[in-house]
Amino acid sequence: MYETLVAYGFTGSYRTVSEWSLSQEDDRRFERLEHPPGEAQVDFGTMEVVKDSDIVDVSCLIIPL
């Protein structure tokens, strides 16, 4: 996962990614999505982010490239 993030310009450390991965609940699974050219899958929902030192929920739309 870390190498893929770096390829997309992620500037954080390996430790950040590994700690995040370990902190996720055991029943969550992550899978790379593959799509034929011209097709895409989108997902939307909410996620927690840190804004002005507070944890807040934000709406998000994810479109994998």
MARLO-986409 format. One record per residue (C-alpha): residue number from 1; residue in one letter; x, z negated, y. Coordinates in steps of 0.02 Angstrom, whole numbers. Each point is the difference from the previous one (the first is absolute). Example, Ala and Ser with C-alpha at 12.3 -4.5 7.8 and 13.67 -1.06 7.14 Angstrom:
(rec 1; 'a'; (615; -390; -225))
(rec 2; 's'; (69; 33; 172))
//
This chain:
(rec 1; 'm'; (0; 0; 0))
(rec 2; 'y'; (141; -44; 121))
(rec 3; 'e'; (88; 169; -19))
(rec 4; 't'; (-163; 92; 36))
(rec 5; 'l'; (-31; -104; 156))
(rec 6; 'v'; (178; 35; 62))
(rec 7; 'a'; (-28; 187; -27))
(rec 8; 'y'; (-149; -14; 118))
(rec 9; 'g'; (101; -90; 133))
(rec 10; 'f'; (-24; -183; -48))
(rec 11; 't'; (136; -103; 83))
(rec 12; 'g'; (-36; -168; -82))
(rec 13; 's'; (102; -79; -137))
(rec 14; 'y'; (-18; 8; -189))
(rec 15; 'r'; (-34; -186; 2))
(rec 16; 't'; (-152; 23; 113))
(rec 17; 'v'; (-75; 126; -120))
(rec 18; 's'; (39; -102; -156))
(rec 19; 'e'; (-71; -161; 74))
(rec 20; 'w'; (-158; 91; 54))
(rec 21; 's'; (-19; 74; -174))
(rec 22; 'l'; (21; -170; -82))
(rec 23; 's'; (-124; -82; 119))
(rec 24; 'q'; (-143; 115; -52))
(rec 25; 'e'; (-130; -65; -122))
(rec 26; 'd'; (34; 42; -183))
(rec 27; 'd'; (-162; 98; -19))
(rec 28; 'r'; (52; 128; 131))
(rec 29; 'r'; (80; 159; -62))
(rec 30; 'f'; (92; 134; 99))
(rec 31; 'e'; (7; 180; -54))
(rec 32; 'r'; (77; 154; 81))
(rec 33; 'l'; (-132; 129; 40))
(rec 34; 'e'; (38; 183; -30))
(rec 35; 'h'; (-109; 140; 73))
(rec 36; 'p'; (7; 189; -9))
(rec 37; 'p'; (46; 86; 165))
(rec 38; 'g'; (-148; 6; 118))
(rec 39; 'e'; (-88; -149; -78))
(rec 40; 'a'; (10; -184; 48))
(rec 41; 'q'; (-76; -166; -41))
(rec 42; 'v'; (-42; -122; 138))
(rec 43; 'd'; (-32; -186; -8))
(rec 44; 'f'; (-65; -119; 130))
(rec 45; 'g'; (-23; -186; 16))
(rec 46; 't'; (73; -150; 88))
(rec 47; 'm'; (171; -80; -6))
(rec 48; 'e'; (81; -153; 74))
(rec 49; 'v'; (134; 28; 133))
(rec 50; 'v'; (96; -112; 118))
(rec 51; 'k'; (-46; 34; 181))
(rec 52; 'd'; (62; -111; 141))
(rec 53; 's'; (55; -130; -130))
(rec 54; 'd'; (-176; -9; -73))
(rec 55; 'i'; (-60; 70; -167))
(rec 56; 'v'; (-147; 116; 32))
(rec 57; 'd'; (-102; 123; -104))
(rec 58; 'v'; (7; 181; 54))
(rec 59; 's'; (-91; 153; -64))
(rec 60; 'c'; (110; 135; -74))
(rec 61; 'l'; (-13; 177; -66))
(rec 62; 'i'; (135; 55; -121))
(rec 63; 'i'; (38; 183; -36))
(rec 64; 'p'; (150; 17; -118))
(rec 65; 'l'; (114; 148; 36))
//
